[in-house]
C-alpha cells in the first residue's frame, strides 16, 4: 500500500469517526431528552345549585426518555373564570383515576366522596415519572363562583387548556368541558 492511499483511508476514517461522535453527542444532548406526553380525557362538568360547579378532568401522563418531575399545574380559560381567579385555576391535589366518573356520585354526596378520595390523593407537584412510566389521574373538585350584580357567573364550556410545568419544560393541552348526564341546570354555561 502506498503512502497516498494510506493518507486517504486515514482521512476518511477520521471523518467517519468524527461523524459518529457528533451523532452520539446530538442523540445524547438533544434527541434523548426527557419529555412528558399528556392526554386529557373527556372533561365533564355539572351544576345543580346556582354558583356551584362540579368538575372532573381525567389526565394521562407518560414519561419518555428519562425522569420527568412535575412542578405545578393549572387549568386556564380564554375567558374569566371568576373575578378572583381571572383566567386560571391552580391544580393542587390529584387522585388516581377511579375507573368511573366521579360525577356519577349524587350532587349532595360529591363533597364527601372528594374528601374520602383525597385522603389517597397527592400533590401534583410531587409526581415523578421515570422513562416509560405512565400515570392516569383525575382532577375533581367543586368550584364555587361568586354572585355578581346580575346573577351568578356562568361557566365557559370551551376555550380551556391544561398547563403543566415540569422538568422537561411546559405542556399546554387544549380541552373543552362537556355537560355530564346528571347536570340539572343547562342554562348556567356559555359556549366559549
N, C-alpha and C positions, 0 to 999 in steps of 0.2 A: 504494500500500500504506500503510495507516495504521500508526501507531506501536505500537499494541497488538498487531497481527498480527506485526510485526517482532520485538517482545519475546518473543512466544510461540515463534516459529520459532527465535530465538537460544537460548532456554531449552532447547528440545528438542534443538537441535543440540549444545549444551554437554553435556547429559545423555548423548546418544549418543556423543560423543567421549570422555567420562569412562568410559562402559561399555566402549568399545573398548580404551582404555588399561588398564583394570582386567583385562579378559580377556587382553590381551597379557602383562601382568605375571604373572598367575596361570599362564599357559601356560609362560612362561619360567622361573619360580621353582619351580613345583610339578609340573606335568604332564610337562614335558620333562626331568625329572631323569634322569641316567644310572641304569640299573638292570641287573642281571645275571639272566639266565634260566639255570637249571641243571636238567639232566635226568640222572638216574642210570640207567644201563642195568642189565642183569642182572648183579648182583654174584655171583661164584662163589667157592667155597672147596673145598679138598680137603686130605686128610691121608693119609699113607702110614706115617709113623713117629709114634709117640706123642709128643706135645708139640711137634709141628711142623706148622704150617698154612700153606698157600699161598693167598693171597687175590688177587682181581682185581676192581676196581671201575671200570667204564667211566663216564666223565663227559663230558657235552656241555655246553659253556659258550657263551653268546651275549650279547654286549653290546648294549644298546639305549639310545638317547637320549644318548649321549656316551661318554667314556672311563671304563672301569672298571678299577681296579688291584686285584689280589688281594693280601691281606696275609698270611693264614695259612689253614690248613685242617686239619681233623681229622675222624676218624670217632668217633662216640660210641655207646655202648651203654647200654641201661637197666640192664643187669646188669654186674657186674665182668668186665673182660676178663682181667686178672691182678691180683694184689695190687700189683705195681709200677705198672701203667698205670691202675688204678682203672677209670674209665668211659670214658676217651678215649685215642685213639692219634693223635698228630700226623702229618700228611702232609707230607713234605719234598719228595721227588722225584717228578715225574710224567713220563710218556713219551707221545709221540704214539701214538694207538691204532694197533696194527699191522694191523688189519683182520681179525684172527682172535684166538681166545682164547689167551693165553699159557699157560694151564693145559693146553693140548694138548701142550706140551713134557713129556717124561717127568720124573717127580719128581726123579730123580737129576741131571738136566741143568738143572733150573729155576734154580738159583742162578747158574750160568754164563750162562744166557740173560738173566737180570736184569742181571748185570754188564755184558754186551755192550750191551744196550739202554739201560742207564742212562748210558752214555757220551754218547748223544744226547739224554738227558733234561734236564730243567731244574727248578729250584726252583719250587714252586707260587707262592711269594711274588714271583717276578719276572714273572708273567703279567700282561699288559696287553691289554685288549680295547677296540678303538675301536668306534664306533657300527656296528652290523650285522656285526661280526666274529664268527666262530664258531671254536671250537676243540674237537676231540674228543681227549681224553686218557684215560689209564688209570693207575690206582694199582695196582701189583702188588708184592707183597713176600712174603717168608717170615717168619712170626711164630712165634717160639719162646716157648712158655709154660712156666712152672716146674712142677716136680713137687711136689705137696702131700703131706701125710702119707697121704692115701687115694688117691693117683694123680694123674695129670695133670689140669690144668684143662680143662674141656670148653668148646668154643666155642659161643656162642649164635647160632642162625641168624636169629632175629627180633629186633625192637626196636632197630635201628640207624638212625643218621642221619648224613648228611654235612653238616658245618657249615663254611661258608666265610665268612671275614671279609674284606670288601672295601671300596673307597672309597664304594660306594653303600649300605653297611650290612652286614647279616648275612643269610645264607641258610641255612636248615636243611631238608634234604630227606630224608624217611624212606625207608629201603630195607630189604630182607631179603637175606640170603645164601641161595643155593641150592647144593646139593652138585653139584660138577662130575662129569661122567660117568667121569672117571678116579679118583674118590675110592675108596680101598680100605678105609676104616675108618668105617662109618656109625654106630658107637656112640660117637664122640667129640664129639657135638654135643648141645645142648639146644634145645628148641623156641623159647624166647624168652630 
